[in-house]
């Protein structure tokens, strides 16, 4: 029965009473809803979740955590970022005494995401001056490694992931800062992109992407053009190229993104989720002269790349969610505080251990702790937050035997904190 019925005289007294209650209760309900929604708003901006906030950490503490990690890697006593003169800087794998396109381009990506324009510009100028080939068959490509003290290149050839990160960070920088503040970021990105399409095998130099398979090559020259590294498969980056490169190859880049997603299905073990460091384009493991195929250091980046594609693109969610459950579930089975950093793909211990540092041993490495935590953006299981808490509690510090890697562990740690705090995003063109 409708209580508010003006045709029933005995109920007319209820109307003013209900109106009064409504006027009192409604503002209170709105205020309570705003208070209830506030943590959720802080925990997600657009598609970018702040998983630390969702796990209960205070925003001020999250900001401080990321700021300290950046300070430790770029500014502190164990930093890997070094300024040169007034306008340049490099990122160094200090333990190996070199600077490589991997770390330099990572530094640029961190800088554009965190609005560190001077850092970005310095690294780019140094990379262009000392590593980018200005002529010859490799024109536009980068030598992947150099001794920053002697300035002698350890190799003239490229490692394809460096170019991937250079191009993507430059495109995002163009969106963020425009192209009239000292560096034409879009023009520099286009120079690399245009160069890759000129590589037709002359001098044994090829496109970064094996155009027959639409997959990234391990190295775009010689026989290494015909196999790949799963951690170089970055479908989220190809989507950025498809939107912002505007070089006439946009559809090809989008097809490469889809091809990489399909490749990762094949490359990742159906039970453990583990992948080999190097594979054929089929996903079959590829042994190298320096390492029998297994899940090792390069492979750590794959879960982070999949988490990025899930967040940025959302085009393969069902498989990626299943992968995240398998991968995190496998590591959990080995002990949240004790799982190793190298495995055979079935999860067993490898006979050959790829050495890092003075002691050949397996470790519970910060780099893998960091990248595995990003999968909590994908894994919907409640216990997935344990990985978030694990990286929150982790520290960038030496192991008991003295081994310390502020470069690779450190950069992956910063990336992870950026992802998990919602601060690793597609940067769209800014209004100016």
GIBEL-V170947 format. One record per residue. N is the residue number from 1. SS is DSSP state (alpha for helix, beta for strand, coil for the rest). Layout:
# GIBEL-V170947
<<N,SS> <N,SS>>
This chain:
# GIBEL-V170947
<<1,coil> <2,coil> <3,coil> <4,coil> <5,coil> <6,coil> <7,coil> <8,coil> <9,alpha> <10,alpha> <11,alpha> <12,alpha> <13,alpha> <14,alpha> <15,alpha> <16,alpha> <17,alpha> <18,alpha> <19,alpha> <20,alpha> <21,alpha> <22,alpha> <23,alpha> <24,alpha> <25,alpha> <26,alpha> <27,alpha> <28,alpha> <29,alpha> <30,alpha> <31,alpha> <32,alpha> <33,alpha> <34,alpha> <35,alpha> <36,alpha> <37,alpha> <38,alpha> <39,alpha> <40,alpha> <41,alpha> <42,alpha> <43,alpha> <44,beta> <45,beta> <46,coil> <47,coil> <48,beta> <49,beta> <50,coil> <51,alpha> <52,alpha> <53,alpha> <54,alpha> <55,coil> <56,coil> <57,coil> <58,coil> <59,alpha> <60,alpha> <61,alpha> <62,alpha> <63,alpha> <64,alpha> <65,alpha> <66,alpha> <67,alpha> <68,alpha> <69,alpha> <70,alpha> <71,alpha> <72,alpha> <73,alpha> <74,alpha> <75,coil> <76,coil> <77,coil> <78,coil> <79,coil> <80,coil> <81,beta> <82,beta> <83,beta> <84,beta> <85,coil> <86,coil> <87,coil> <88,beta> <89,beta> <90,beta> <91,beta> <92,coil> <93,beta> <94,alpha> <95,alpha> <96,alpha> <97,coil> <98,beta> <99,beta> <100,beta> <101,alpha> <102,alpha> <103,alpha> <104,alpha> <105,alpha> <106,alpha> <107,alpha> <108,alpha> <109,alpha> <110,alpha> <111,alpha> <112,alpha> <113,alpha> <114,coil> <115,coil> <116,coil> <117,alpha> <118,alpha> <119,alpha> <120,alpha> <121,alpha> <122,alpha> <123,alpha> <124,alpha> <125,alpha> <126,alpha> <127,alpha> <128,alpha> <129,alpha> <130,alpha> <131,coil> <132,beta> <133,coil> <134,coil> <135,coil> <136,coil> <137,coil> <138,coil> <139,coil> <140,coil> <141,coil> <142,beta> <143,coil> <144,coil> <145,beta> <146,beta> <147,coil> <148,coil> <149,coil> <150,coil> <151,coil> <152,coil> <153,beta> <154,beta> <155,beta> <156,coil> <157,coil> <158,coil> <159,coil> <160,alpha> <161,alpha> <162,alpha> <163,alpha> <164,alpha> <165,alpha> <166,alpha> <167,alpha> <168,alpha> <169,alpha> <170,alpha> <171,alpha> <172,alpha> <173,alpha> <174,alpha> <175,alpha> <176,alpha> <177,alpha> <178,coil> <179,coil> <180,coil> <181,coil> <182,coil> <183,coil> <184,coil> <185,alpha> <186,alpha> <187,alpha> <188,alpha> <189,alpha> <190,alpha> <191,alpha> <192,alpha> <193,alpha> <194,alpha> <195,alpha> <196,alpha> <197,coil> <198,coil> <199,coil> <200,beta> <201,coil> <202,alpha> <203,alpha> <204,alpha> <205,beta> <206,beta> <207,coil> <208,coil> <209,beta> <210,beta> <211,coil> <212,coil> <213,coil> <214,coil> <215,beta> <216,beta> <217,coil> <218,coil> <219,coil> <220,coil> <221,beta> <222,alpha> <223,alpha> <224,alpha> <225,alpha> <226,alpha> <227,coil> <228,beta> <229,coil> <230,alpha> <231,alpha> <232,alpha> <233,coil> <234,coil> <235,alpha> <236,alpha> <237,alpha> <238,alpha> <239,alpha> <240,alpha> <241,alpha> <242,alpha> <243,alpha> <244,alpha> <245,coil> <246,coil> <247,coil> <248,coil> <249,coil> <250,alpha> <251,alpha> <252,alpha> <253,alpha> <254,alpha> <255,alpha> <256,alpha> <257,alpha> <258,alpha> <259,alpha> <260,alpha> <261,alpha> <262,alpha> <263,alpha> <264,alpha> <265,alpha> <266,alpha> <267,alpha> <268,coil> <269,coil> <270,coil> <271,coil> <272,coil> <273,coil> <274,coil> <275,coil> <276,coil> <277,coil> <278,coil> <279,beta> <280,coil> <281,coil> <282,coil> <283,coil> <284,coil> <285,beta> <286,coil> <287,coil> <288,beta> <289,coil> <290,coil> <291,beta> <292,coil> <293,coil> <294,coil> <295,beta> <296,coil> <297,coil> <298,coil> <299,coil> <300,alpha> <301,alpha> <302,alpha> <303,alpha> <304,alpha> <305,alpha> <306,alpha> <307,alpha> <308,alpha> <309,alpha> <310,alpha> <311,alpha> <312,alpha> <313,coil> <314,coil> <315,coil> <316,coil> <317,alpha> <318,alpha> <319,alpha> <320,alpha> <321,alpha> <322,alpha> <323,alpha> <324,alpha> <325,alpha> <326,alpha> <327,alpha> <328,alpha> <329,alpha> <330,alpha> <331,alpha> <332,alpha> <333,alpha> <334,coil> <335,coil> <336,coil> <337,coil> <338,coil> <339,coil> <340,coil> <341,coil> <342,coil> <343,beta> <344,coil> <345,coil> <346,coil> <347,coil> <348,coil> <349,coil> <350,coil> <351,coil> <352,coil> <353,coil> <354,coil> <355,coil> <356,coil> <357,coil> <358,coil> <359,coil> <360,coil> <361,coil> <362,coil> <363,coil> <364,coil> <365,coil> <366,alpha> <367,alpha> <368,alpha> <369,alpha> <370,alpha> <371,alpha> <372,alpha> <373,alpha> <374,alpha> <375,alpha> <376,alpha> <377,alpha> <378,coil> <379,coil> <380,coil> <381,coil> <382,alpha> <383,alpha> <384,alpha> <385,alpha> <386,alpha> <387,alpha> <388,alpha> <389,alpha> <390,alpha> <391,alpha> <392,alpha> <393,alpha> <394,coil> <395,coil> <396,coil> <397,coil> <398,coil> <399,coil> <400,coil> <401,coil> <402,coil> <403,coil> <404,coil> <405,coil> <406,coil> <407,coil> <408,alpha> <409,alpha> <410,alpha> <411,alpha> <412,alpha> <413,alpha> <414,alpha> <415,alpha> <416,alpha> <417,alpha> <418,alpha> <419,alpha> <420,alpha> <421,coil> <422,coil> <423,coil> <424,coil> <425,coil> <426,coil> <427,coil> <428,coil> <429,coil> <430,coil> <431,coil> <432,coil>>
